Amino acid sequence: MSQNTLFDNVWDLHKVANLSGGSDQIFIGLHLIHEVTSPQAFGALEDKNLKVKFPSRTVATVDHIVPTDNQSRPFKDNLAEQMIDTLEKNCIKHKIKFFNIGSGNQGIVHVVAPELGLTQPGMTIACGDSHTSTHGAFGSIAFGIGTSQVRDVLASQTIAMNRLKVRQIWCENKLSNGIYAKDLILHIINHLGVKAGVGYAYEFAGPAISALSMEERMTICNMSIEGGARCGYINPDEKTFSYIKGRLYSPQNENWVQAVKWWKSLRSNESSIYDDVVKLDASKVEPTITWGITPGQSLGINQKIPSLKDMHPNDQFIAGEAFEYMGFKPGQPIKDTPIDVCFIGSCTNGRISDLRVAAKVLEHNTVANHVKAFVVPGSEQVAKEAKEEGLDKIFIKAGFQWREPGCSMCLAMNSDKLIGNQVSASSSNRNFKGRQGSPCGRTLLMSPAMVAAASITGKVSDVRDFISK
């Protein structure tokens, strides 16, 4: 088993007890909740007449079901209105901090927590959402949990888990111009497979990872779950500390000095032992797009969709299913694939830096006539900052719809949905069948910059043709 990695250090510090069957009881330092996976958990507390154990360690926001075109209350969707109303009442009853619409801090839970300084190195973080792995970008161990575990954390501030193995993914060199964190993580998932991470925590490291901004690191860790890993993390460094410092919930003054000292002591080092190490050359990554129905079915912009005979036997069945669903043929190039809808947003790529790179591509360009394009900021803070920089005007002038914060078409638990078999160029994280609201809608995952390029041409295009060298 791994030893002296950041994962091991944080796990051991938060282990409360050894449980029968080999699992551990782990204390959760920060519990994030939203409107979708919390109602049943609160209901279970009611049934047992229990209170929330540590209300100050739970923070709520609303993101999945909120409409992005009109957020006035009551929502037009009665179920959505019931869900936000239930969350509001539960937070009031249990004295839980709730960042509601109009608070200035509402948004996607995995965008809000980092920008407020709630997410910090050395923490254990849990949320009833699989992409909680995002927070590992700060050197925390962050898990997505199910509703029954949400109940457990509310009631006891702990969960039962089996200890994970640790795989280090070492990314050598640096990404080339026009290549982004989204391209890198899609490349990694394609290389390792969507099941390779089962039973593992992924530690992302190497020069290419160190060169990434904190928001790019969040993109990497966000999609570690798509590679099968339970969590993904990056060791904290000066970029991490600089990002956190001065935020609303970050340590202050002498507490800050002590916190940084402690955070540094947790990092993996030369003595760390891993269960597995994988090395990749980031300089060889090109703009990467998914062509199938799993995030692992991807290829570079200049590559052609592989044939079944060129795939591992274990991958052939799902690939055959993807060919039938997507309408692609073996040997077909992904470049120039026609696009109907372009979506920029989600907990993967809805941050201010994502909007900046997309706006840079769109400046002095116009969305193709047949394309519906919209951009959804990840939070009210992101929206505010984008407007201050004039990014909203660039998007609107180019032909994008500017929306209010929320999860939007990432999973379409709102009014933002594909229609029929439309093809979406999406900056989100999953391309499963029906993921974006239509049972036959087709999703191509790519970076926000690539989505912007596709919106201009109306087809999958190489963003490097739109940016200066």
NORWO-V436623 format. One record per pair of residues at least 4 apart in sequence whose ideal C-beta (glycine too) atoms are under 8 Angstrom apart, sorted by sequence separation. I is the first residue (numbers start at 1). J is the second residue. D is the distance in whole Angstrom. If there is no record, write none. Layout:
BEGIN
i:j:d
I:J:D
I:J:D
END
This chain:
BEGIN
i:j:d
4:8:6
5:9:7
6:10:6
7:11:6
8:12:6
9:13:6
10:14:6
11:15:6
19:23:5
33:37:7
34:38:7
35:39:7
37:41:7
38:42:6
39:43:6
40:44:7
41:45:7
42:46:7
43:47:7
44:48:7
54:58:7
62:66:6
67:71:6
71:75:8
77:81:7
78:82:6
79:83:6
80:84:7
81:85:6
82:86:6
83:87:7
84:88:6
85:89:6
86:90:6
87:91:6
88:92:6
89:93:6
90:94:6
91:95:8
99:103:5
102:106:7
107:111:5
108:112:7
109:113:6
110:114:7
111:115:6
112:116:6
114:118:7
119:123:7
136:140:6
145:149:4
146:150:7
147:151:7
148:152:7
149:153:6
150:154:6
151:155:6
152:156:6
153:157:6
175:179:4
179:183:5
180:184:7
181:185:6
182:186:6
183:187:6
184:188:6
185:189:6
186:190:6
187:191:6
188:192:6
189:193:7
192:196:4
196:200:8
205:209:6
206:210:7
207:211:6
208:212:7
212:216:4
213:217:7
214:218:7
215:219:7
216:220:7
217:221:6
218:222:6
219:223:7
220:224:7
223:227:7
225:229:6
236:240:4
237:241:7
238:242:6
239:243:6
240:244:7
241:245:6
246:250:6
251:255:4
252:256:6
253:257:8
254:258:6
255:259:6
256:260:6
257:261:7
258:262:6
259:263:6
260:264:6
261:265:7
262:266:7
263:267:8
268:272:4
281:285:8
290:294:8
292:296:8
293:297:7
299:303:4
306:310:4
307:311:8
311:315:4
312:316:8
315:319:6
316:320:6
317:321:7
318:322:6
319:323:7
320:324:7
321:325:6
322:326:6
323:327:8
328:332:5
345:349:7
346:350:5
350:354:6
351:355:7
352:356:6
353:357:7
354:358:6
355:359:6
356:360:6
357:361:7
358:362:6
359:363:6
361:365:7
367:371:5
378:382:5
379:383:7
380:384:6
381:385:6
382:386:6
383:387:6
384:388:6
385:389:6
387:391:7
390:394:6
391:395:6
392:396:6
393:397:6
394:398:6
396:400:6
407:411:6
408:412:8
412:416:6
418:422:5
431:435:6
434:438:7
437:441:6
446:450:4
447:451:7
448:452:6
449:453:7
450:454:6
451:455:6
452:456:7
453:457:7
454:458:7
457:461:5
461:465:7
463:467:6
2:7:7
3:8:6
4:9:7
19:24:6
33:38:4
45:50:4
66:71:6
75:80:4
91:96:4
98:103:8
101:106:5
107:112:5
113:118:4
114:119:5
127:132:4
135:140:5
136:141:7
145:150:6
153:158:7
175:180:7
179:184:7
189:194:6
192:197:7
197:202:6
204:209:5
205:210:8
212:217:5
224:229:4
225:230:8
236:241:7
245:250:6
251:256:4
290:295:6
292:297:3
299:304:7
306:311:6
311:316:5
323:328:6
344:349:7
345:350:4
349:354:4
350:355:8
362:367:8
377:382:4
386:391:4
387:392:5
395:400:4
396:401:8
403:408:7
412:417:5
426:431:8
430:435:5
434:439:5
436:441:5
446:451:6
454:459:6
456:461:7
461:466:8
2:8:6
18:24:6
19:25:6
45:51:7
52:58:6
70:76:7
75:81:4
90:96:7
91:97:8
92:98:8
99:105:4
100:106:6
106:112:7
112:118:8
113:119:5
119:125:7
126:132:7
136:142:5
152:158:7
153:159:6
175:181:8
225:231:8
234:240:8
244:250:5
250:256:7
291:297:6
292:298:8
299:305:7
322:328:7
323:329:7
344:350:7
367:373:5
377:383:4
386:392:6
396:402:5
407:413:7
408:414:7
412:418:7
418:424:6
433:439:7
434:440:8
435:441:8
454:460:6
17:24:7
18:25:8
45:52:7
74:81:5
91:98:4
99:106:5
105:112:6
125:132:6
135:142:4
152:159:5
224:231:7
225:232:7
251:258:8
290:297:6
291:298:7
299:306:8
323:330:7
395:402:6
407:414:7
409:416:4
434:441:7
436:443:5
454:461:6
16:24:8
17:25:4
33:41:8
67:75:6
73:81:7
99:107:8
134:142:7
145:153:7
152:160:8
175:183:7
209:217:7
212:220:7
224:232:3
251:259:4
290:298:4
291:299:6
308:316:5
311:319:6
406:414:7
408:416:5
409:417:7
428:436:8
435:443:6
446:454:7
453:461:4
15:24:5
16:25:4
66:75:8
67:76:7
75:84:7
133:142:6
175:184:6
223:232:8
289:298:6
377:386:6
383:392:8
409:418:7
453:462:7
15:25:7
16:26:7
65:75:8
67:77:7
88:98:7
125:135:5
132:142:5
133:143:8
149:159:5
221:231:8
288:298:5
289:299:7
344:354:7
392:402:5
426:436:7
450:460:8
453:463:4
456:466:7
15:26:6
16:27:5
73:84:8
87:98:7
105:116:6
132:143:6
133:144:7
209:220:7
221:232:4
245:256:7
288:299:7
308:319:6
344:355:7
432:443:8
450:461:8
452:463:7
14:26:5
15:27:8
65:77:7
88:100:7
113:125:8
123:135:8
132:144:4
220:232:7
221:233:6
288:300:6
289:301:7
308:320:6
424:436:6
431:443:4
453:465:7
11:24:8
14:27:5
67:80:7
99:112:6
131:144:7
132:145:8
171:184:7
204:217:8
221:234:7
287:300:7
288:301:7
306:319:8
403:416:8
430:443:8
431:444:7
450:463:5
453:466:5
14:28:8
65:79:8
66:80:7
130:144:4
145:159:6
220:234:7
286:300:4
287:301:4
291:305:5
344:358:5
431:445:5
446:460:8
449:463:5
452:466:8
11:26:7
14:29:7
65:80:4
123:138:8
125:140:5
127:142:8
129:144:5
285:300:8
286:301:6
409:424:7
428:443:8
430:445:8
119:135:5
124:140:7
125:141:7
126:142:7
128:144:7
143:159:8
204:220:5
286:302:7
410:426:8
422:438:7
429:445:7
444:460:7
447:463:7
110:127:8
121:138:5
122:139:7
123:140:4
124:141:5
125:142:4
126:143:5
127:144:6
128:145:6
171:188:8
204:221:7
217:234:5
358:375:7
409:426:7
411:428:8
421:438:7
424:441:7
426:443:5
428:445:7
65:83:5
66:84:7
109:127:6
120:138:6
121:139:4
122:140:7
123:141:7
124:142:8
125:143:7
126:144:8
127:145:7
128:146:7
143:161:7
410:428:4
418:436:5
420:438:6
423:441:8
424:442:7
426:444:7
427:445:8
449:467:8
65:84:7
110:129:7
119:138:5
121:140:6
123:142:8
124:143:8
126:145:5
128:147:6
169:188:6
241:260:6
409:428:7
410:429:7
411:430:7
417:436:7
418:437:5
419:438:6
421:440:5
422:441:5
423:442:5
424:443:5
425:444:5
426:445:6
427:446:7
109:129:6
114:134:8
120:140:7
204:224:8
355:375:7
375:395:5
410:430:7
417:437:3
418:438:4
420:440:6
421:441:6
422:442:7
423:443:8
424:444:7
426:446:7
427:447:7
110:131:6
114:135:7
119:140:6
128:149:8
297:318:8
383:404:7
416:437:7
417:438:6
420:441:7
421:442:6
423:444:7
425:446:6
427:448:4
38:60:7
62:84:5
110:132:7
113:135:7
128:150:4
202:224:5
241:263:7
297:319:7
308:330:7
355:377:7
383:405:6
419:441:7
114:137:8
119:142:8
126:149:7
169:192:8
240:263:8
305:328:5
307:330:4
382:405:7
412:435:7
418:441:3
110:134:4
114:138:7
126:150:8
184:208:7
294:318:7
305:329:7
306:330:7
307:331:6
411:435:6
412:436:5
417:441:8
418:442:8
427:451:5
33:58:6
62:87:6
110:135:7
202:227:7
209:234:6
214:239:6
293:318:7
297:322:6
305:330:6
342:367:7
373:398:8
375:400:5
380:405:6
410:435:8
411:436:8
412:437:3
418:443:8
425:450:7
426:451:7
31:57:6
32:58:8
33:59:7
34:60:7
213:239:7
214:240:7
292:318:8
305:331:7
350:376:6
373:399:6
374:400:6
375:401:7
377:403:8
379:405:5
410:436:8
425:451:5
30:57:6
31:58:4
32:59:6
33:60:5
34:61:6
35:62:5
60:87:6
126:153:6
197:224:7
202:229:4
210:237:7
236:263:5
292:319:7
304:331:5
305:332:5
350:377:6
351:378:5
355:382:7
373:400:5
374:401:4
375:402:6
376:403:4
377:404:8
378:405:6
409:436:5
29:57:7
31:59:7
32:60:8
34:62:6
35:63:8
36:64:5
73:101:8
200:228:8
201:229:6
204:232:6
236:264:7
293:321:7
294:322:8
304:332:6
305:333:8
350:378:3
371:399:8
373:401:7
374:402:8
375:403:7
376:404:8
377:405:5
409:437:7
28:57:7
30:59:7
32:61:8
34:63:5
35:64:6
36:65:7
200:229:5
201:230:6
202:231:7
203:232:8
204:233:7
205:234:7
214:243:4
293:322:5
304:333:5
305:334:6
342:371:6
344:373:8
350:379:8
372:401:8
374:403:6
376:405:7
425:454:4
34:64:6
35:65:6
71:101:5
167:197:7
197:227:4
198:228:4
200:230:7
201:231:5
202:232:4
203:233:6
204:234:5
205:235:7
236:266:8
292:322:3
303:333:8
304:334:7
340:370:7
341:371:7
342:372:7
343:373:8
344:374:8
345:375:6
346:376:8
352:382:5
376:406:6
425:455:7
60:91:5
181:212:6
196:227:6
197:228:4
198:229:8
199:230:8
201:232:7
202:233:7
203:234:7
236:267:6
291:322:7
302:333:8
303:334:7
340:371:7
341:372:5
342:373:4
343:374:6
344:375:4
345:376:3
347:378:7
351:382:6
355:386:5
363:394:6
367:398:6
194:226:6
196:228:6
197:229:3
201:233:7
203:235:7
235:267:4
293:325:6
339:371:6
340:372:7
341:373:7
342:374:8
343:375:8
344:376:7
345:377:7
346:378:7
350:382:7
359:391:5
362:394:6
366:398:6
367:399:3
376:408:4
126:159:6
167:200:5
169:202:6
171:204:7
174:207:6
175:208:6
194:227:6
195:228:5
197:230:7
235:268:5
293:326:7
301:334:7
302:335:7
343:376:7
345:378:7
352:385:5
356:389:8
362:395:6
365:398:6
366:399:6
367:400:6
376:409:8
165:199:6
166:200:7
167:201:7
168:202:8
169:203:7
171:205:7
172:206:6
173:207:6
174:208:5
185:219:6
189:223:7
193:227:7
194:228:6
292:326:6
301:335:6
352:386:6
374:408:8
66:101:7
164:199:6
165:200:5
166:201:5
167:202:6
168:203:5
169:204:5
170:205:5
171:206:4
172:207:6
173:208:6
181:216:4
185:220:5
192:227:6
193:228:7
291:326:7
299:334:6
356:391:7
359:394:4
363:398:8
425:460:7
58:94:8
60:96:6
164:200:6
165:201:7
167:203:7
169:205:7
170:206:4
171:207:7
172:208:7
175:211:7
180:216:7
181:217:7
184:220:7
292:328:8
355:391:5
359:395:6
362:398:4
59:96:7
60:97:7
61:98:7
62:99:8
164:201:5
166:203:6
168:205:6
169:206:8
171:208:4
174:211:5
182:219:6
185:222:8
186:223:8
189:226:6
291:328:6
358:395:8
58:96:5
59:97:5
60:98:4
61:99:4
62:100:6
171:209:5
181:219:4
185:223:5
189:227:4
362:400:7
55:94:6
58:97:8
59:98:8
60:99:7
61:100:8
62:101:7
180:219:8
181:220:5
185:224:8
188:227:7
55:95:5
59:99:7
355:395:8
376:416:8
55:96:5
56:97:8
182:223:8
185:226:8
52:94:4
374:416:8
51:94:7
52:95:8
63:106:8
291:334:5
39:83:7
42:86:8
52:96:7
61:105:8
62:106:6
63:107:6
61:106:6
63:108:5
289:334:5
61:107:6
63:109:6
36:83:7
39:86:5
61:108:8
35:83:4
39:87:7
42:90:5
61:109:5
35:84:5
38:87:6
35:86:7
39:90:7
61:112:5
35:87:4
38:90:7
42:94:8
34:87:7
33:87:8
59:113:7
350:405:8
400:455:7
344:400:8
399:455:7
398:455:8
342:400:8
345:403:8
398:456:8
59:118:6
94:154:8
141:201:7
347:407:7
346:407:7
167:229:8
345:407:8
346:408:7
348:410:8
33:96:8
205:268:8
345:408:5
347:410:7
345:409:7
346:410:4
203:268:7
343:408:7
345:410:7
164:230:6
343:409:5
164:231:7
343:410:8
226:294:8
227:295:8
341:409:8
226:295:4
227:296:8
226:296:8
203:274:7
223:295:7
206:279:8
343:416:8
354:427:7
208:282:3
34:109:5
200:275:7
207:282:8
208:283:8
33:109:8
138:214:8
200:276:8
206:282:8
32:109:5
137:214:6
341:418:6
350:427:8
32:110:8
340:418:8
349:427:4
142:221:8
348:427:7
349:428:7
137:217:4
346:426:8
348:428:6
32:113:6
137:218:4
144:225:7
341:422:5
343:424:6
346:427:6
348:429:4
340:422:4
341:423:7
342:424:7
343:425:7
345:427:7
346:428:4
347:429:7
373:455:4
30:113:7
135:218:8
137:220:7
340:423:5
341:424:4
342:425:5
343:426:5
344:427:5
345:428:7
346:429:6
371:454:8
134:218:5
137:221:4
339:423:5
340:424:7
341:425:7
342:426:8
343:427:7
371:455:5
136:221:4
137:222:8
338:423:6
339:424:7
343:428:7
32:118:8
135:221:7
192:278:7
337:423:7
339:425:5
41:128:7
134:221:5
143:230:6
191:278:8
368:455:7
371:458:5
30:118:6
133:221:5
134:222:4
136:224:7
143:231:6
361:449:5
367:455:5
368:456:6
370:458:6
30:119:7
133:222:6
142:231:6
191:280:6
360:449:8
367:456:7
368:457:6
369:458:8
38:128:6
133:223:8
141:231:6
357:447:8
358:448:4
362:452:5
366:456:7
368:458:3
37:128:3
131:222:5
133:224:5
142:233:8
357:448:6
358:449:6
361:452:4
365:456:5
36:128:7
37:129:7
131:223:8
133:225:5
141:233:6
188:280:7
357:449:5
361:453:6
30:123:6
32:125:7
34:127:8
36:129:8
140:233:7
187:280:7
343:436:8
355:448:7
358:451:7
359:452:8
362:455:7
29:123:4
30:124:8
31:125:8
32:126:7
33:127:7
34:128:7
131:225:6
139:233:6
327:421:8
354:448:4
358:452:4
362:456:7
29:124:5
30:125:5
31:126:6
32:127:4
33:128:6
34:129:7
58:153:8
130:225:5
136:231:6
139:234:7
357:452:8
361:456:8
28:124:5
29:125:7
30:126:8
31:127:7
58:154:7
133:229:7
136:232:5
137:233:7
138:234:8
139:235:6
27:124:7
28:125:7
32:129:8
133:230:8
136:233:3
137:234:5
139:236:4
26:124:6
28:126:5
133:231:5
136:234:7
138:236:6
184:282:6
187:285:5
190:288:7
349:447:7
132:231:8
133:232:5
349:448:5
32:132:7
57:157:6
114:214:8
168:268:8
194:294:5
53:154:7
139:240:6
184:285:6
187:288:5
194:295:6
365:466:7
52:154:5
53:155:6
138:240:6
183:285:5
186:288:4
194:296:4
361:463:6
52:155:7
53:156:6
54:157:5
137:240:8
183:286:7
186:289:8
193:296:6
44:148:8
50:154:8
53:157:5
114:218:7
183:287:6
186:290:7
344:448:5
50:155:5
138:243:8
183:288:4
339:444:8
361:466:5
41:147:5
45:151:7
138:244:7
168:274:5
179:285:5
182:288:8
189:295:5
190:296:5
361:467:7
40:147:5
41:148:8
44:151:4
48:155:8
167:274:7
170:277:6
172:279:6
175:282:5
176:283:6
179:286:7
189:296:5
190:297:8
337:444:7
344:451:5
360:467:7
110:218:8
166:274:5
167:275:6
168:276:7
170:278:7
171:279:8
172:280:7
173:281:6
174:282:6
175:283:7
179:287:6
190:298:5
325:433:6
343:451:7
344:452:7
13:122:7
37:146:7
38:147:8
41:150:4
45:154:6
166:275:6
167:276:4
168:277:5
169:278:5
170:279:5
171:280:5
172:281:5
173:282:5
174:283:6
176:285:7
178:287:7
186:295:7
189:298:7
190:299:7
342:451:5
14:124:5
37:147:5
41:151:4
45:155:6
165:275:4
166:276:8
167:277:7
168:278:7
170:280:7
171:281:8
172:282:6
173:283:4
175:285:6
176:286:8
334:444:8
342:452:8
40:151:8
165:276:7
167:278:6
169:280:7
171:282:5
172:283:8
187:298:7
10:122:6
38:150:6
42:154:7
110:222:7
186:298:5
342:454:6
9:122:8
10:123:8
37:150:6
41:154:6
342:455:4
10:124:7
121:236:4
325:440:8
327:442:7
339:454:5
326:442:5
339:455:7
33:150:7
325:442:7
31:150:8
121:240:6
339:458:6
338:458:7
339:459:6
338:459:5
339:460:7
31:153:5
193:315:8
337:459:6
31:154:7
336:459:5
337:460:4
120:244:6
139:263:7
335:459:8
336:460:6
28:153:5
119:244:8
222:347:6
223:348:6
335:460:6
336:461:8
31:157:7
222:348:5
334:460:6
335:461:7
14:141:8
117:244:6
139:266:7
335:462:7
139:267:7
28:157:6
114:243:8
117:246:8
219:348:6
10:140:7
11:141:7
27:157:6
28:158:6
117:247:3
120:250:7
219:349:6
10:141:5
27:158:5
28:159:6
116:247:6
117:248:6
118:249:5
120:251:8
26:158:6
115:247:7
116:248:5
117:249:4
6:139:6
25:158:5
26:159:6
116:249:5
117:250:4
218:351:7
7:141:6
25:159:8
26:160:8
295:429:7
297:431:8
6:141:8
25:160:6
26:161:6
295:430:7
24:160:7
215:351:5
295:431:6
23:160:5
24:161:6
215:352:7
216:353:7
294:431:7
23:161:6
24:162:7
215:353:4
293:431:6
294:432:7
23:162:5
24:163:6
120:259:7
215:354:7
292:431:7
293:432:6
22:162:6
23:163:8
122:262:7
213:353:6
293:433:6
19:160:6
122:263:6
290:431:5
16:158:6
121:263:4
120:263:8
122:266:5
121:266:7
298:445:7
295:445:6
11:163:6
290:443:7
291:444:7
290:444:6
289:444:5
290:445:4
289:445:7
290:446:8
7:164:7
289:446:5
8:166:7
288:446:7
7:166:5
287:446:7
301:460:7
287:447:7
302:462:8
5:166:5
289:450:7
301:462:5
1:163:8
2:165:6
5:168:8
287:450:6
1:165:7
2:166:4
182:348:7
182:349:6
289:460:6
287:462:6
287:463:6
180:357:7
287:464:7
7:201:5
7:203:7
6:203:7
5:203:6
226:429:6
226:430:7
223:429:5
222:429:6
134:347:6
131:347:5
131:348:7
7:231:8
7:233:7
6:233:6
6:235:5
111:347:6
110:347:4
108:346:7
109:347:7
108:347:5
111:350:6
111:351:6
108:350:6
182:427:7
10:266:6
9:266:5
186:445:7
6:266:6
186:446:8
6:267:6
6:268:5
5:268:5
182:445:8
183:446:8
4:268:7
115:379:6
182:446:7
183:447:6
4:269:7
182:447:4
115:381:5
181:447:8
182:448:7
4:271:5
5:272:5
111:378:4
112:379:5
115:382:8
180:447:4
3:271:8
4:272:5
5:273:8
111:379:5
180:448:8
182:450:8
3:272:7
4:273:7
5:274:7
112:381:8
180:449:6
2:272:7
3:273:4
107:377:7
108:378:5
2:273:6
107:378:5
108:379:6
111:382:7
178:449:7
2:274:5
107:379:3
2:275:5
106:379:7
107:380:6
1:275:7
105:379:7
106:380:5
107:381:7
105:380:6
107:382:7
104:380:5
105:381:6
103:380:7
104:381:7
102:380:8
104:384:8
178:462:8
178:463:5
178:464:4
177:464:7
178:467:6
177:467:7
177:469:6
108:405:7
107:405:4
108:406:7
131:429:7
106:405:6
107:406:8
108:407:6
68:374:8
68:376:5
69:401:8
71:404:5
69:403:6
80:414:7
68:403:4
69:404:7
68:404:5
67:404:8
68:405:7
77:414:7
66:404:8
68:406:5
77:415:7
66:405:8
67:406:7
76:415:8
66:406:4
68:408:5
66:407:8
63:405:8
64:406:8
63:406:6
64:407:5
63:407:5
68:414:7
69:415:7
64:411:7
67:414:5
68:415:8
69:416:8
65:413:5
66:414:6
67:415:5
68:416:6
64:413:5
65:414:6
67:416:8
64:414:7
36:413:7
END
